[in-house]
Amino acid sequence: MTPNFPDFVNGYPEQGIHTIKLKDLLNLRAPQDLCRDISTAFPSVTIGSITLVDQIVLLCLDELVRPESILEIGTFQGFTTRLLAKNSMARTVYSVDLPPTTQTLIDTPEAGKVLSDGDYNDDYLRDLQNRSGEIYLNNLPPAERSRISLIKADSTQLDFAATFGPIEFAFIDGGHHYDIVRSDTEKVASIMKRGVIVWHDYSSGIHSDVTRYLADRASNNRIFHVHGSLCAFQLVSQ
């Protein structure tokens, strides 16, 4: 882990949600990494993917922590999975999502509800994923694809210790209900002695349970939200 990252984090009160700028993370990067190239696809226009700012937040945190193993909860179409596999030095990128199904959850999607109703949005994206699969993992070079382990299971039912072992970087972007976010977070925390937990959809207009859960977690933890992104993170150092 880059030495000045814990120093930066410890400069804030021990509890609460602290909003920082993307520049704050960029300033923590090691001098030898300043001219490092990154590889990414153009941001997806599909609802449910991550923005360019979110991508930079993830890659900054990966660079600051230098994890050996990454766990992503919520593969969707594989955009973030691809981003991490192409740019991180981690040996393994685990990505968990529900098994595919032939069942259609929404026969005729209503655009307004997709953008305003969290449950409806999740069902819409589930249907989309069932049709497309992990399209962003297609045509990855063998060396990068071999580092990705796709796991089709309900994350709330998985034994994290047996399935993943210790991890140093987690990106939580699966089910958005309060209890699911809490379950995913607690299971991640149980296998992380040092590293960073990143949540997506913090401050989202439709997935308010993520924001609500993190507000509760912040009563006993130091949480950071990167302004202009949907990412919040917590540094873990037991």
N, C-alpha and C positions, 0 to 999 in steps of 0.2 A: 504494500500500500504506500502511495506517495506520502512522505512524512508530513507535509504541510496540510493534508486533507483533514486528519483528526484535529490538528491545531485550529483550523478554520471552524470546524464543527463545534469544538469546545469553547469557542469564543462567544457562543450564544447561550442564553438561559437553558437550563437542563430540561425544561418541558415547554410545550407549546408548539404551534405551527409558525415557522419563521419564513417569510417570503424573501427570496434572494433573486438576484439577476443572473442571467446566463453568463454574463461577463465574470461573475464571481467564481464560477466553476472553471471557466477558460483560464483565468488568472492562476489557478492552482496547478496547471499542467507543468510537467517537468521541462526544462529548457531543451533537452534533446528531442522532445516530441513536438516542438512548435511547428516544424515544417512537415510533419507527418501527413501523408495522403490518406484519405478514407475512400471507401467504395460504397456507393448506395444507388438504389434505383430512384427514379423520380417519385416523389410522394404520391401515394395512391389517391385517386379521387373518390374511392369507395368509402362510404361511411364505415367506421370501425377500425380504420388503419391509424397510423401515427403521422404527425406533421414533421416537417423538416426540423423545427425547433426541438420537438420531442426526440428526434433521432440524435441530435447533437448532445442533448442532455444525457441520453443513454451512453453514447460513446465517450463522453467526458468521464462519467462515473466509472465505466469499465476501465478506462485508462488510469484513473486515480486509484482504483482498487486492485487491478491486475488479477482477476480471479482465475482459478484453475478450472472451476466448474460453474456453469450458468444454468439457472432454472427459469424458464418462461412458463407462466400459466396463462393459457389463452393463445393458441397458435393462430387461429383464424386462417388467413390465406398464406401465412408464412413470411410476411414482409419483414417483421422485426426479427424473426428467426434467421432470415437470410442476412440481415444487416449485422447481427451479432456474429454469425459464423464467418462472414467475410472480413470483419474488422477486429474482433477480439483475439487475443492470444490464448484464450481458454481451450483446454483440451477437449471439453465436451459441452455442447449446448443441448440441454434437455428442454423439450417443449411439450406441454401437456394440453390436451383438449379432449372433449367428449368424443366417443366413437361415432362414426358416420351413421346416418339413418336414412331410410327412404321416406320417412314420414315428412309431409309438408306442414309446417306450423301455420303459415299464412298463405291462403290461396291467392288473394288479390291485394298486395300491399298498398297501403294508403300513405303517400309521401309525408303528409302532415303528422301522422301518428308515429312514423319512423323517427322523425326529428323531435318529437315531444314526449313520447312515452317510453320509459326505460325498458320495461318488460317487452313491449312490442318491438322495440329496437333490437333487443337481444334475440328475439325469435326470428326477426327478419335476417339478421346476420347469420344465425344458425342455418337457415334455409340456403342462404348464399354460399356458405361454406360447404354444405352438403352437395351443392351443384358443382362448385369449382375445385374443391380440394385445396391443397397447399400449392397454388400455382406459382408462387414466388420462389419455390424451391426447385422448380424445373430448370434443367440445364446448368445447375451449379457444378463447378469443377469437382471431380471425385474427392479430392483432398478436403474440400470444405464440406461437401455433403456427408462424408464419412464421420465428421465430428458432430453431426446433428442426430439426436435420438428422439424420435417422435413417439409419444406415449398416449395412446387413446384410452382414456379413463376419466372418471369423475374425480377431480382433485380432492374433494372432501372425503372420498372413500380410500384414497391411496395411503399406503404406509411410506411416508417420505424417507425415513431413515433407511429402510430396506431397498427402496427404489433408486434413490439418488446418492445416498451417503452425504458427506459434508459438502456444502456449496458456499460460495463467497459472493454471489451476485444473483438476485432474484428480481424478475419483472412480473408483477401481478396484474394481469389484465384479462381475467377469466369472467366468472359470474360476478354480477355487480350488486347482488343483494347483500345487505349488511352481514348476515350470518355467514355467507360464502366468503366475503372479503376477510372477515375475522378468522374463519377456519383456515383459509389459505395463508394468511399472515402468521398465525400461531404455528402452523406446521412448518413454514419456512424458518421461523425463528428457532424452532426446535433443532434444526440441523445446521444452523449458522453460528459459528463461534466468532467469526470476524467477517466483515464484508458490508454489503449495502442491499437494502430492500427498496425497490422502486415500485410505486403504485401508479397506474395510469387512470385517467378520468377523474383526478382530483379537480374540483371546481367545475366539473361538467354540468351543463344545464339539465341533463336528463338522467344521469346516474348519480343522484344526490346521496345515495347510501355510502358511496366511497368517501365522499367529503365528510359525511356524518361519522363514519367509523373512525376516520383519521383524526377528527376533532376529539373523539373520545380517547383514542390512543395517545394523543398528544398531552393528555392530562398527566401522564407519567413518562412521557418520552419526548425527545427532541426530534421534531419532524420539519423538513424543509420543502417548500414549494418553490419551483423555479418559475418566476413571473413570465407570462407569455406562453407557457406550456401547460399541458395537462398532467405533468409529472410531479410527484412528491416522493421524497426519499428519506430514509433513516440509515445512519451509519451504525453498524453493530460492531462492538469491540468488547467482548467479554473478558 
